[in-house]
């Protein structure tokens, strides 16, 4: 199903930009974490597939992608902790902010698509 509204398109683009920003700040600070990068790629691929209109049953793909994104980040936090030793053991505020924004906007996009079906 192809994205139909301009708002959905903008939300999709915003999600991709958030994911790219997340990867770029980690690359710039030499702190690339494979679990986080894979979670970013899962969301980017889901949104690109949605934008392309190549999948007709987008709901299971959407829920699966958002779920995988959340699971990978929870696994990362379980393994690495909620504080960042590279930043003086400060709380991973940026991670939580990006996680919140991605999950929120992905949920908005999911529900917009569900309503338009």
C-alpha positions in Angstrom: 0.0 0.0 0.0 1.4 3.4 -1.0 1.3 6.3 1.4 -1.6 8.4 0.3 -1.5 11.7 2.3 1.0 14.5 2.4 1.1 14.3 6.2 2.0 10.6 6.0 4.7 11.3 3.6 6.2 14.0 5.8 6.0 11.8 8.9 7.7 9.0 6.9 10.5 11.4 5.8 10.9 12.7 9.4 11.3 9.1 10.7 14.0 8.4 8.1 15.8 11.7 9.1 15.7 10.8 12.8 17.2 7.4 12.0 20.0 8.9 9.8 20.7 11.5 12.5 21.0 8.7 15.1 23.5 6.8 12.9 25.5 10.0 12.0 25.9 11.2 15.6 27.2 7.8 16.6 29.6 7.6 13.6 30.8 11.2 14.3 31.6 10.3 17.9 33.1 6.9 17.0 30.4 5.1 19.0 28.7 3.0 16.4 26.7 0.2 18.1 25.7 -2.6 15.7 22.4 -3.3 17.5 21.4 0.3 17.3 22.4 0.7 13.6 20.5 -2.5 12.7 17.4 -1.1 14.5 17.8 2.1 12.5 18.0 0.2 9.3 14.9 -1.9 10.1 12.9 1.3 10.5 14.4 2.9 7.4 13.7 -0.1 5.3 10.1 -0.4 6.6 9.4 3.3 5.7 11.0 3.0 2.3 8.9 -0.1 1.5 5.8 1.8 2.7 6.8 4.8 0.5 7.3 2.6 -2.5 3.9 0.9 -2.3 5.4 -2.5 -3.0 3.7 -4.4 -0.2 0.0 -4.8 -0.1 -0.3 -6.1 3.5 1.7 -3.4 5.3 0.2 -3.8 8.8 2.1 -7.0 9.8 5.3 -5.5 8.3 4.8 -2.2 10.2 4.1 -3.9 13.5 7.0 -6.3 13.0 9.4 -3.5 12.1 8.4 -1.3 15.1 8.6 -4.3 17.4 12.0 -5.4 16.1 13.2 -1.8 16.5 12.1 -1.7 20.1 13.4 -5.1 20.9 16.9 -4.4 19.5 17.1 -1.2 21.6 15.9 -2.9 24.7 18.6 -5.6 24.1 21.1 -2.9 23.7 20.1 -1.2 26.9 20.2 -4.5 28.7 23.7 -5.2 27.5 25.2 -1.7 27.7 23.1 -0.1 30.4 21.1 3.1 30.6 24.2 5.2 31.2 27.0 5.9 28.7 30.5 5.4 30.1 32.0 7.3 27.1 30.1 10.4 28.4 30.9 10.1 32.1 28.2 7.6 32.9 25.5 10.1 32.0 22.0 8.8 31.2 21.5 8.0 27.5 19.1 11.0 27.1 19.6 11.2 23.3 18.9 7.5 22.9 15.7 7.7 24.9 14.6 10.9 23.0 15.3 9.3 19.6 13.6 6.1 20.7 10.6 8.0 21.9 10.4 10.1 18.7 10.8 7.1 16.4 8.2 5.0 18.2 5.7 7.9 18.4 6.1 8.9 14.7 6.1 5.3 13.6 2.9 4.7 15.5 1.3 7.8 14.0 2.3 6.5 10.5 1.0 3.1 11.3 -2.4 4.4 12.4 -2.6 6.8 9.5 -2.1 3.9 7.1 -4.5 1.6 9.0 -7.3 4.3 8.8 -6.6 4.8 5.0 -7.0 1.1 4.2 
